[in-house]
Amino acid sequence: MLAAPVVPGEPDHDDVVLLSRGLDGRAPWIDPEQEVAPSHLARGALVTGLTVGGVARRLGRNGCRLPGGIGASF
């Protein structure tokens, strides 16, 4: 049986984890009006197995404000 495709714009499991402040996939969520802490990028990489750049890309794609000097194309 084939897995259902991910619909563009619909967050996958890693997105949900990264968007949660505790990196556990549950509320409370990152405040889109506040810059994401560099430590959240680093911890997110450890939790998901993504690179820090991959974490930054996902968060930027989901409308989060990244730390100064880090763009979504990082």
VOTOR-780097 format. One record per residue (C-alpha): residue number from 0; residue in one letter; x, y, z. Coordinates in steps of 0.25 Angstrom, whole numbers. Example, Ala and Ser with C-alpha at 12.3 -4.5 7.8 and 13.67 -1.06 7.14 Angstrom:
VOTOR-780097
<i: 0 | aa: A | c1: 49 | c2: -18 | c3: 31> $
<i: 1 | aa: S | c1: 55 | c2: -4 | c3: 29> $
//
This chain:
VOTOR-780097
<i: 0 | aa: M | c1: 0 | c2: 0 | c3: 0> $
<i: 1 | aa: L | c1: 5 | c2: 14 | c3: -4> $
<i: 2 | aa: A | c1: 7 | c2: 25 | c3: 6> $
<i: 3 | aa: A | c1: -2 | c2: 37 | c3: 4> $
<i: 4 | aa: P | c1: 6 | c2: 49 | c3: -2> $
<i: 5 | aa: V | c1: 9 | c2: 61 | c3: 6> $
<i: 6 | aa: V | c1: 0 | c2: 72 | c3: 2> $
<i: 7 | aa: P | c1: 9 | c2: 85 | c3: -1> $
<i: 8 | aa: G | c1: 6 | c2: 95 | c3: 11> $
<i: 9 | aa: E | c1: 2 | c2: 83 | c3: 20> $
<i: 10 | aa: P | c1: 13 | c2: 81 | c3: 31> $
<i: 11 | aa: D | c1: 19 | c2: 68 | c3: 32> $
<i: 12 | aa: H | c1: 23 | c2: 61 | c3: 46> $
<i: 13 | aa: D | c1: 37 | c2: 68 | c3: 46> $
<i: 14 | aa: D | c1: 30 | c2: 82 | c3: 43> $
<i: 15 | aa: V | c1: 20 | c2: 80 | c3: 55> $
<i: 16 | aa: V | c1: 32 | c2: 76 | c3: 64> $
<i: 17 | aa: L | c1: 40 | c2: 88 | c3: 60> $
<i: 18 | aa: L | c1: 28 | c2: 98 | c3: 61> $
<i: 19 | aa: S | c1: 26 | c2: 93 | c3: 76> $
<i: 20 | aa: R | c1: 34 | c2: 101 | c3: 86> $
<i: 21 | aa: G | c1: 38 | c2: 88 | c3: 94> $
<i: 22 | aa: L | c1: 41 | c2: 81 | c3: 81> $
<i: 23 | aa: D | c1: 31 | c2: 70 | c3: 85> $
<i: 24 | aa: G | c1: 20 | c2: 73 | c3: 74> $
<i: 25 | aa: R | c1: 11 | c2: 79 | c3: 84> $
<i: 26 | aa: A | c1: 6 | c2: 92 | c3: 89> $
<i: 27 | aa: P | c1: 11 | c2: 103 | c3: 92> $
<i: 28 | aa: W | c1: 16 | c2: 107 | c3: 78> $
<i: 29 | aa: I | c1: 26 | c2: 116 | c3: 73> $
<i: 30 | aa: D | c1: 21 | c2: 131 | c3: 73> $
<i: 31 | aa: P | c1: 23 | c2: 135 | c3: 58> $
<i: 32 | aa: E | c1: 25 | c2: 149 | c3: 63> $
<i: 33 | aa: Q | c1: 37 | c2: 146 | c3: 71> $
<i: 34 | aa: E | c1: 51 | c2: 142 | c3: 65> $
<i: 35 | aa: V | c1: 54 | c2: 127 | c3: 67> $
<i: 36 | aa: A | c1: 65 | c2: 125 | c3: 76> $
<i: 37 | aa: P | c1: 78 | c2: 119 | c3: 70> $
<i: 38 | aa: S | c1: 78 | c2: 109 | c3: 81> $
<i: 39 | aa: H | c1: 64 | c2: 104 | c3: 76> $
<i: 40 | aa: L | c1: 71 | c2: 102 | c3: 62> $
<i: 41 | aa: A | c1: 82 | c2: 94 | c3: 68> $
<i: 42 | aa: R | c1: 73 | c2: 86 | c3: 77> $
<i: 43 | aa: G | c1: 63 | c2: 84 | c3: 66> $
<i: 44 | aa: A | c1: 74 | c2: 78 | c3: 58> $
<i: 45 | aa: L | c1: 78 | c2: 68 | c3: 69> $
<i: 46 | aa: V | c1: 63 | c2: 64 | c3: 71> $
<i: 47 | aa: T | c1: 60 | c2: 62 | c3: 56> $
<i: 48 | aa: G | c1: 73 | c2: 58 | c3: 50> $
<i: 49 | aa: L | c1: 72 | c2: 69 | c3: 40> $
<i: 50 | aa: T | c1: 84 | c2: 79 | c3: 38> $
<i: 51 | aa: V | c1: 83 | c2: 92 | c3: 45> $
<i: 52 | aa: G | c1: 81 | c2: 98 | c3: 31> $
<i: 53 | aa: G | c1: 70 | c2: 88 | c3: 28> $
<i: 54 | aa: V | c1: 63 | c2: 92 | c3: 41> $
<i: 55 | aa: A | c1: 64 | c2: 107 | c3: 37> $
<i: 56 | aa: R | c1: 58 | c2: 104 | c3: 23> $
<i: 57 | aa: R | c1: 46 | c2: 97 | c3: 29> $
<i: 58 | aa: L | c1: 44 | c2: 108 | c3: 40> $
<i: 59 | aa: G | c1: 46 | c2: 119 | c3: 29> $
<i: 60 | aa: R | c1: 36 | c2: 112 | c3: 20> $
<i: 61 | aa: N | c1: 26 | c2: 112 | c3: 31> $
<i: 62 | aa: G | c1: 27 | c2: 127 | c3: 33> $
<i: 63 | aa: C | c1: 36 | c2: 127 | c3: 45> $
<i: 64 | aa: R | c1: 46 | c2: 138 | c3: 47> $
<i: 65 | aa: L | c1: 60 | c2: 133 | c3: 47> $
<i: 66 | aa: P | c1: 72 | c2: 139 | c3: 55> $
<i: 67 | aa: G | c1: 79 | c2: 150 | c3: 48> $
<i: 68 | aa: G | c1: 88 | c2: 146 | c3: 37> $
<i: 69 | aa: I | c1: 81 | c2: 133 | c3: 35> $
<i: 70 | aa: G | c1: 72 | c2: 132 | c3: 23> $
<i: 71 | aa: A | c1: 62 | c2: 122 | c3: 19> $
<i: 72 | aa: S | c1: 72 | c2: 118 | c3: 8> $
<i: 73 | aa: F | c1: 83 | c2: 115 | c3: 18> $
//
